[in-house]
């Protein structure tokens, strides 16, 4: 198993998101409602795995098959539906990569990811606690990505609950 690498915040992450966002905008054109930078790389100062997470929200679920086809024909690796009506794609570069999730406007997972991101952006103490947890789990997981992800679940769920209370 490959080690899970959590690195200090890289100020180039927003630029990398902007670059991939521009590329996706050109590829998918007017079927895109929004492209959102999510995950830990979207929170200034937060340690993260060096992968830019982005959700591409389409104007409706009717255009998803065409959008999936376009991304598959571009330089993205298709991973299918994650079981949340979110279609996953990846692309790697030398020192970083992208995880792209394609979904429709009503997608619950997307809305929760926005809540989580915005709460961490507004609560640096919570973001620091999350970074500490991720660093500890990366070591404990010893390359087991399922263990790493499961270890974050309670923290993520509690943060979404806190974010929901403030809206």
MARMAR-860194 format. One record per residue: residue number from 0; residue in three letters; chain; x, y, z of N, C-alpha, C in turn. Coordinates in Angstrom, 2 decimals. Layout:
MARMAR-860194
 pos code unit  n.east n.north    n.up ca.east ca.north   ca.up  c.east c.north    c.up
 NUM  ALA    A       X       Y       Z       X        Y       Z       X       Y       Z
...
//
This chain:
MARMAR-860194
 pos code unit  n.east n.north    n.up ca.east ca.north   ca.up  c.east c.north    c.up
   0  UNK    A    0.83   -1.19    0.00    0.00     0.00    0.00    0.87    1.25    0.00
   1  UNK    A    0.42    2.24   -0.72    1.13     3.51   -0.80    0.78    4.36    0.42
   2  UNK    A    1.78    4.97    1.01    1.56     5.81    2.20    0.62    6.97    1.87
   3  UNK    A   -0.16    7.35    2.86   -1.04     8.51    2.72   -0.23    9.73    3.13
   4  UNK    A   -0.16   10.68    2.22    0.68    11.86    2.44   -0.20   13.07    2.72
   5  UNK    A   -0.08   13.62    3.93   -0.75    14.87    4.30    0.35   15.91    4.42
   6  UNK    A    0.23   16.99    3.65    1.27    18.01    3.58    0.74   19.35    4.09
   7  UNK    A    1.65   20.24    4.45    1.26    21.58    4.85    0.56   22.29    3.69
   8  UNK    A   -0.25   23.26    4.03   -0.98    24.05    3.03   -0.02   24.60    1.98
   9  UNK    A   -0.43   24.52    0.74    0.37    25.05   -0.37   -0.41   26.22   -0.99
  10  UNK    A    0.16   27.43   -0.95   -0.54    28.59   -1.49   -0.83   28.50   -3.00
  11  UNK    A   -0.25   27.52   -3.69   -0.54    27.36   -5.12   -1.84   26.60   -5.37
  12  UNK    A   -2.44   26.01   -4.35   -3.66    25.22   -4.56   -4.80   26.03   -5.17
  13  UNK    A   -5.09   27.25   -4.71   -6.17    28.01   -5.37   -5.90   28.26   -6.86
  14  UNK    A   -4.65   28.50   -7.22   -4.30    28.71   -8.64   -4.51   27.42   -9.43
  15  UNK    A   -4.11   26.30   -8.84   -4.32    25.02   -9.53   -5.81   24.74   -9.72
  16  UNK    A   -6.61   25.07   -8.70   -8.06    24.93   -8.85   -8.56   25.82   -9.98
  17  UNK    A   -8.12   27.07  -10.03   -8.57    27.99  -11.08   -8.21   27.46  -12.47
  18  UNK    A   -7.04   26.85  -12.59   -6.62    26.31  -13.89   -7.52   25.15  -14.32
  19  UNK    A   -7.77   24.21  -13.42   -8.61    23.08  -13.78  -10.05   23.52  -13.98
  20  UNK    A  -10.49   24.49  -13.20  -11.85    25.01  -13.34  -12.04   25.62  -14.73
  21  UNK    A  -11.05   26.37  -15.18  -11.13    26.98  -16.51  -11.17   25.90  -17.59
  22  UNK    A  -10.37   24.87  -17.42  -10.36    23.77  -18.40  -11.73   23.08  -18.44
  23  UNK    A  -12.31   22.80  -17.28  -13.61    22.14  -17.20  -14.69   23.03  -17.82
  24  UNK    A  -14.61   24.33  -17.56  -15.58    25.27  -18.15  -15.57   25.21  -19.66
  25  UNK    A  -14.39   25.11  -20.24  -14.27    25.02  -21.70  -14.81   23.67  -22.18
  26  UNK    A  -14.44   22.59  -21.48  -14.88    21.26  -21.89  -16.40   21.10  -21.84
  27  UNK    A  -17.01   21.55  -20.74  -18.43    21.29  -20.52  -19.35   22.45  -20.88
  28  UNK    A  -18.79   23.64  -21.02  -19.56    24.79  -21.49  -20.79   25.10  -20.67
  29  UNK    A  -21.91   25.28  -21.36  -23.11    25.79  -20.69  -23.91   24.73  -19.93
  30  UNK    A  -23.40   23.51  -19.82  -24.10    22.52  -18.97  -23.66   22.64  -17.51
  31  UNK    A  -22.68   23.51  -17.24  -22.15    23.67  -15.89  -22.90   24.80  -15.17
  32  UNK    A  -23.40   24.46  -14.00  -24.02    25.46  -13.13  -22.96   26.11  -12.24
  33  UNK    A  -22.07   25.28  -11.65  -20.99    25.81  -10.82  -19.84   24.81  -10.76
  34  UNK    A  -18.67   25.33  -10.46  -17.49    24.52  -10.20  -16.95   25.00   -8.87
  35  UNK    A  -16.96   24.13   -7.88  -16.59    24.51   -6.53  -15.33   23.80   -6.06
  36  UNK    A  -14.41   24.59   -5.50  -13.21    24.04   -4.89  -13.59   23.55   -3.50
  37  UNK    A  -13.42   22.26   -3.26  -13.81    21.65   -2.00  -12.66   20.85   -1.42
  38  UNK    A  -12.91   20.20   -0.30  -11.85    19.42    0.33  -10.88   20.33    1.05
  39  UNK    A   -9.90   19.70    1.64   -8.95    20.43    2.49   -8.12   21.46    1.74
  40  UNK    A   -7.84   21.23    0.45   -7.04    22.21   -0.29   -7.79   23.52   -0.51
  41  UNK    A   -9.10   23.52   -0.24   -9.90    24.74   -0.43   -9.96   25.61    0.82
  42  UNK    A   -9.33   25.14    1.90   -9.36    25.88    3.17   -7.98   26.47    3.42
  43  UNK    A   -7.82   27.79    3.32   -6.51    28.41    3.51   -5.87   27.98    4.84
  44  UNK    A   -4.62   27.54    4.73   -3.86    27.16    5.91   -4.01   25.71    6.35
  45  UNK    A   -4.95   24.96    5.75   -5.22    23.59    6.19   -4.31   22.60    5.50
  46  UNK    A   -3.71   21.71    6.30   -2.91    20.62    5.74   -3.83   19.70    4.95
  47  UNK    A   -3.28   19.06    3.91   -4.12    18.24    3.04   -3.29   17.24    2.27
  48  UNK    A   -3.96   16.24    1.72   -3.33    15.43    0.69   -3.23   16.34   -0.53
  49  UNK    A   -2.15   16.25   -1.30   -1.99    17.17   -2.43   -2.86   16.80   -3.64
  50  UNK    A   -4.15   16.79   -3.42   -5.15    16.54   -4.47   -6.17   17.65   -4.40
  51  UNK    A   -6.43   18.28   -5.52   -7.44    19.34   -5.59   -8.80   18.67   -5.81
  52  UNK    A   -9.71   18.84   -4.84  -11.06    18.31   -4.98  -11.95   19.39   -5.57
  53  UNK    A  -12.76   19.00   -6.56  -13.72    19.95   -7.08  -15.02   19.23   -7.43
  54  UNK    A  -16.10   19.90   -7.14  -17.42    19.43   -7.54  -17.86   20.26   -8.74
  55  UNK    A  -18.24   19.56   -9.79  -18.78    20.21  -10.98  -20.28   19.92  -10.97
  56  UNK    A  -21.05   20.96  -10.74  -22.51    20.83  -10.67  -23.09   21.19  -12.03
  57  UNK    A  -23.85   20.25  -12.58  -24.46    20.48  -13.89  -25.81   21.19  -13.73
  58  UNK    A  -26.32   21.70  -14.83  -27.59    22.43  -14.78  -28.77   21.51  -14.47
  59  UNK    A  -28.63   20.22  -14.76  -29.67    19.25  -14.43  -29.08   17.84  -14.54
  60  UNK    A  -29.80   16.87  -14.02  -29.30    15.50  -14.14  -29.46   14.97  -15.56
  61  UNK    A  -30.26   15.64  -16.39  -30.44    15.23  -17.78  -29.14   15.33  -18.60
  62  UNK    A  -28.26   16.25  -18.23  -27.03    16.44  -19.00  -25.86   15.61  -18.47
  63  UNK    A  -26.06   14.89  -17.37  -24.97    14.10  -16.80  -24.36   13.09  -17.77
  64  UNK    A  -25.15   12.30  -18.49  -24.52    11.34  -19.41  -23.59   11.99  -20.44
  65  UNK    A  -24.00   13.11  -21.01  -23.14    13.80  -21.98  -21.88   14.34  -21.30
  66  UNK    A  -22.04   14.92  -20.11  -20.88    15.46  -19.39  -19.91   14.35  -19.01
  67  UNK    A  -20.42   13.21  -18.59  -19.56    12.07  -18.26  -18.78   11.65  -19.49
  68  UNK    A  -19.45   11.58  -20.63  -18.78    11.20  -21.87  -17.67   12.16  -22.26
  69  UNK    A  -17.92   13.44  -22.10  -16.90    14.45  -22.45  -15.68   14.31  -21.54
  70  UNK    A  -15.90   14.17  -20.24  -14.78    14.05  -19.31  -14.01   12.75  -19.55
  71  UNK    A  -14.72   11.68  -19.84  -14.05    10.41  -20.12  -13.17   10.52  -21.35
  72  UNK    A  -13.60   11.30  -22.34  -12.81    11.42  -23.57  -11.65   12.40  -23.41
  73  UNK    A  -11.69   13.20  -22.33  -10.56    14.09  -22.01   -9.56   13.26  -21.21
  74  UNK    A   -8.66   13.90  -20.54   -7.57    13.22  -19.85   -7.93   12.90  -18.39
  75  UNK    A   -9.17   12.42  -18.15   -9.61    12.08  -16.80   -9.88   10.59  -16.69
  76  UNK    A   -9.51   10.01  -15.57   -9.78     8.60  -15.31  -11.15    8.52  -14.63
  77  UNK    A  -12.03    7.71  -15.20  -13.40     7.59  -14.71  -13.49    6.49  -13.66
  78  UNK    A  -14.12    6.80  -12.52  -14.26     5.83  -11.42  -15.70    5.46  -11.14
  79  UNK    A  -16.64    5.98  -11.90  -18.04     5.62  -11.74  -18.75    6.43  -10.67
  80  UNK    A  -19.94    5.95  -10.33  -20.79     6.60   -9.34  -20.35    6.14   -7.95
  81  UNK    A  -20.17    7.10   -7.05  -19.76     6.78   -5.69  -20.93    6.30   -4.84
  82  UNK    A  -22.09    6.14   -5.43  -23.26     5.72   -4.69  -24.06    6.89   -4.16
  83  UNK    A  -23.66    8.09   -4.47  -24.34     9.31   -4.01  -24.79   10.13   -5.20
  84  UNK    A  -24.91    9.50   -6.36  -25.18    10.22   -7.62  -24.12   11.29   -7.86
  85  UNK    A  -22.89   10.93   -7.49  -21.72    11.78   -7.79  -20.78   10.91   -8.58
  86  UNK    A  -20.43   11.36   -9.76  -19.58    10.60  -10.67  -18.14   11.07  -10.50
  87  UNK    A  -17.24   10.14  -10.19  -15.87    10.47   -9.81  -14.90   10.30  -10.96
  88  UNK    A  -13.97   11.26  -11.03  -12.89    11.25  -12.00  -11.61   11.69  -11.29
  89  UNK    A  -10.47   11.23  -11.77   -9.19    11.70  -11.24   -8.24   12.00  -12.40
  90  UNK    A   -7.25   12.79  -12.07   -6.14    13.04  -12.99   -4.95   13.43  -12.13
  91  UNK    A   -3.82   12.81  -12.41   -2.61    13.09  -11.63   -1.60   13.85  -12.45
  92  UNK    A   -0.84   14.68  -11.72    0.30    15.39  -12.27    1.51   14.97  -11.45
  93  UNK    A    2.64   15.59  -11.65    3.85    15.15  -10.95    3.72   15.19   -9.44
  94  UNK    A    3.37   16.32   -8.86    3.36    16.46   -7.40    1.95   16.57   -6.82
  95  UNK    A    0.94   16.58   -7.67   -0.42    16.74   -7.17   -1.39   16.14   -8.19
  96  UNK    A   -2.64   16.12   -7.83   -3.64    15.59   -8.74   -4.97   16.26   -8.50
  97  UNK    A   -5.97   15.76   -9.21   -7.32    16.30   -9.10   -8.28   15.16   -8.83
  98  UNK    A   -9.27   15.43   -7.99  -10.41    14.55   -7.81  -11.63   15.39   -8.16
  99  UNK    A  -12.28   15.00   -9.24  -13.42    15.75   -9.76  -14.67   14.91   -9.53
 100  UNK    A  -15.69   15.54   -8.97  -16.97    14.89   -8.75  -18.02   15.64   -9.56
 101  UNK    A  -18.73   14.92  -10.40  -19.76    15.49  -11.25  -21.12   15.14  -10.63
 102  UNK    A  -21.96   16.15  -10.45  -23.27    15.89   -9.83  -24.30   16.88  -10.31
 103  UNK    A  -25.57   16.59   -9.97  -26.64    17.51  -10.35  -26.89   18.51   -9.22
 104  UNK    A  -27.70   19.54   -9.45  -27.87    20.61   -8.46  -28.50   20.18   -7.14
 105  UNK    A  -29.22   19.07   -7.11  -29.90    18.64   -5.88  -29.07   17.70   -5.04
 106  UNK    A  -27.81   17.50   -5.38  -26.98    16.50   -4.71  -26.68   16.86   -3.26
 107  UNK    A  -27.10   16.00   -2.34  -26.91    16.23   -0.90  -25.43   16.23   -0.52
 108  UNK    A  -24.67   15.30   -1.05  -23.23    15.24   -0.71  -22.53   16.54   -1.08
 109  UNK    A  -22.90   17.11   -2.22  -22.30    18.39   -2.63  -22.65   19.49   -1.63
 110  UNK    A  -23.91   19.58   -1.25  -24.31    20.62   -0.29  -23.59   20.45    1.05
 111  UNK    A  -23.40   19.21    1.48  -22.70    18.96    2.74  -21.22   19.32    2.62
 112  UNK    A  -20.62   19.07    1.48  -19.21    19.43    1.28  -19.02   20.95    1.32
 113  UNK    A  -19.99   21.69    0.78  -19.94    23.16    0.85  -20.05   23.62    2.30
 114  UNK    A  -20.99   23.05    3.04  -21.15    23.41    4.46  -19.87   23.14    5.23
 115  UNK    A  -19.27   21.98    5.02  -18.03    21.60    5.71  -16.90   22.57    5.38
 116  UNK    A  -16.71   22.84    4.09  -15.66    23.77    3.67  -15.84   25.15    4.29
 117  UNK    A  -17.04   25.69    4.19  -17.27    27.04    4.68  -17.12   27.12    6.20
 118  UNK    A  -17.52   26.08    6.91  -17.38    26.09    8.37  -15.89   26.09    8.75
 119  UNK    A  -15.09   25.27    8.08  -13.66    25.25    8.37  -12.99   26.58    8.00
 120  UNK    A  -13.42   27.20    6.93  -12.87    28.50    6.55  -13.15   29.55    7.62
 121  UNK    A  -14.31   29.46    8.25  -14.72    30.45    9.24  -14.28   30.12   10.67
 122  UNK    A  -13.82   28.90   10.91  -13.45    28.46   12.26  -12.07   27.81   12.22
 123  UNK    A  -11.04   28.65   12.34   -9.67    28.15   12.21   -9.32   27.13   13.29
 124  UNK    A   -9.90   27.25   14.48   -9.62    26.26   15.52  -10.12   24.88   15.10
 125  UNK    A  -11.27   24.83   14.45  -11.82    23.56   13.96  -10.95   23.03   12.82
 126  UNK    A  -10.48   23.92   11.95   -9.61    23.51   10.84   -8.29   22.95   11.37
 127  UNK    A   -7.74   23.56   12.42   -6.49    23.06   13.01   -6.70   21.68   13.63
 128  UNK    A   -7.83   21.48   14.29   -8.14    20.17   14.88   -8.27   19.11   13.77
 129  UNK    A   -8.86   19.50   12.66   -9.00    18.58   11.53   -7.63   18.22   10.96
 130  UNK    A   -6.76   19.20   10.81   -5.41    18.93   10.31   -4.68   17.97   11.23
 131  UNK    A   -4.79   18.18   12.54   -4.14    17.27   13.51   -4.67   15.86   13.36
 132  UNK    A   -6.00   15.73   13.23   -6.61    14.41   13.07   -6.11   13.74   11.80
 133  UNK    A   -6.07   14.48   10.69   -5.64    13.90    9.43   -4.18   13.45    9.47
 134  UNK    A   -3.33   14.23   10.10   -1.92    13.83   10.21   -1.78   12.55   11.03
 135  UNK    A   -2.52   12.48   12.15   -2.46    11.29   13.00   -2.98   10.07   12.25
 136  UNK    A   -4.12   10.22   11.58   -4.71     9.10   10.85   -3.82    8.64    9.70
 137  UNK    A   -3.15    9.58    9.03   -2.27     9.20    7.92   -1.17    8.25    8.40
 138  UNK    A   -0.66    8.50    9.61    0.37     7.62   10.18   -0.25    6.29   10.61
 139  UNK    A   -1.36    6.36   11.34   -2.01     5.15   11.85   -2.53    4.26   10.73
 140  UNK    A   -2.96    4.85    9.64   -3.57     4.09    8.54   -2.56    3.21    7.82
 141  UNK    A   -1.30    3.60    7.84   -0.25     2.82    7.18   -0.65    2.46    5.73
 142  UNK    A   -1.19    3.44    5.03   -1.56     3.25    3.63   -2.98    2.76    3.40
 143  UNK    A   -3.71    2.43    4.45   -5.08     1.93    4.33   -6.04    3.12    4.18
 144  UNK    A   -6.43    3.41    2.96   -7.26     4.59    2.68   -8.65    4.48    3.30
 145  UNK    A   -9.19    3.27    3.38  -10.51     3.10    4.02  -10.43    3.44    5.51
 146  UNK    A   -9.36    3.02    6.17   -9.16     3.34    7.59   -9.05    4.85    7.77
 147  UNK    A   -8.26    5.48    6.90   -8.05     6.93    6.96   -9.37    7.68    6.81
 148  UNK    A  -10.13    7.30    5.80  -11.41     7.97    5.54  -12.41    7.73    6.67
 149  UNK    A  -12.50    6.50    7.13  -13.43     6.17    8.23  -13.06    6.93    9.50
 150  UNK    A  -11.77    7.12    9.72  -11.31     7.83   10.92  -11.70    9.29   10.94
 151  UNK    A  -12.00    9.86    9.78  -12.40    11.26    9.70  -13.92   11.44    9.80
 152  UNK    A  -14.68   10.38    9.65  -16.14    10.46    9.52  -16.83   11.19   10.67
 153  UNK    A  -16.50   10.82   11.91  -17.18    11.45   13.05  -16.90   12.95   13.08
 154  UNK    A  -15.66   13.34   12.81  -15.29    14.76   12.80  -16.05   15.50   11.71
 155  UNK    A  -16.08   14.92   10.51  -16.77    15.55    9.38  -18.25   15.69    9.68
 156  UNK    A  -18.87   14.61   10.17  -20.31    14.65   10.47  -20.64   15.68   11.54
 157  UNK    A  -19.80   15.77   12.57  -20.03    16.76   13.62  -19.87   18.18   13.07
 158  UNK    A  -18.90   18.39   12.20  -18.69    19.71   11.61  -19.88   20.10   10.73
 159  UNK    A  -20.40   19.17    9.98  -21.59    19.45    9.15  -22.77   19.77   10.04
 160  UNK    A  -22.91   19.06   11.15  -23.99    19.34   12.09  -23.85   20.76   12.64
 161  UNK    A  -22.64   21.14   13.04  -22.39    22.49   13.56  -22.69   23.55   12.49
 162  UNK    A  -22.29   23.25   11.25  -22.53    24.20   10.16  -24.02   24.34    9.88
 163  UNK    A  -24.75   23.26    9.97  -26.19    23.29    9.73  -26.89   24.11   10.80
 164  UNK    A  -26.41   24.04   12.04  -27.01    24.80   13.13  -26.87   26.29   12.94
 165  UNK    A  -25.80   26.71   12.27  -25.56    28.16   12.12  -26.27   28.75   10.91
 166  UNK    A  -26.87   27.91   10.06  -27.54    28.44    8.87  -29.00   28.73    9.14
//
